[in-house]
Amino acid sequence: MSAASPTPDPSIRPADRRVSARIGAIAESATLAVDAKAKALKAAGRPVIGFGAGEPDFPTPGYIVDAAVAACRDPKNHRYTPAGGLPELKAAIAAKTLRDSGWAVEPSQVLVTNGGKQAIYEAFATILDPGDEVIVPAPYWTTYPESIQLAGGVPVEVVADEHSGYKVTVEQLEAARTENTKVLLFVSPSNPTGSVYTRAEVEAVGRWAAEHGLWVLTDEIYEHLVYGDAEFVSLPVAVPELADKCLVVNGVAKTYAMTGWRVGWVIGPQDVIKAATNLQSHATSNVSNVAQVAALAAVSGDLSAVHEMRVAFDRRRQTIVRMLSEIDGVVCPEPEGAFYVYPSVKGLLGKEIRGRRPRSSAELATLILDEAEVAVVPGEAFGTPGYLRLSYALGDEDLVEGATRLQKLLAEAQD
């Protein structure tokens, strides 16, 4: 399935259009909307438990905060700095990339951005022309198709379900490829499903893209959050011949519990990164210097804090999968990465629950919030109705309480 780029209504005078067709077509971030609603209800005194936002509940490690405090006091950070990022941070990101994924890149191949979302948008804006198609495996994170369309591209969805572990095949990708296909979006570990492609699967996808001369944008933000026997594999490392047409997006948000600091980056060929840097020089100029210094401390330090968080996430992962799997009508595959579960709730749709018969996962999510005071995100937000996404990046007690409420409410479902 593909979506056409929005066009203005020719019957309306330009001066009478209050919002452009391009911006008017953007949907609100569903995950942030659910999180905002949950927080508003909490502020009103309701005991809402939020599984909505993908945000670690841990504080940013102290040594990172200390670096930011010191940066605030240094006058050099009170001034403009290069639009593409502090040179020392770009060098540290290059070193971290070699350390963590085995990909050797130059600092000139790095652009530091205001979080991963800006990295994704600027990457697409830099390589897409109007009408270029981007293959987008679904379920997908809500921001991907919006960024593609903002950049003038056309997202083409390829759907995988729980039976394939939410992973698309090369055969599916080939069926979606047309003469207008320019880019493949590839994400492993995945938001929203937690799926992780094996090394063999990564290599097969990469070889297919290289064979057809396609670009690949790969989002590696969850690289350190894999569990059990799962392995994170960086696409340009697995398929080196793809490196000259590969853009890698990453950031400190998930690995170091720094969602609010807003530091991400994109790595790619020097000419593309130079062009993206030019775009950023007009859009935002440099990322906050204080946040960049904090990110420098993060990527230059060891991964001990990350390991501690991963242990907690793994424990919570097993707990929520077990509890959701005990609910009749719910099928919950065990995720291998990130910090989300993506259960199918198709077996509950159309059944009566407290006098209501939800016909969609969106209606079910609303019922759950109203009746159990638990916030979840419906699958409609990720391109696949019939599912719910729950983040398990919240405290153990809240997780168990929230899952218990779901068990009690959904046990009432009847034909």
Disulfide bonds with the S-S distance in Angstrom:
none
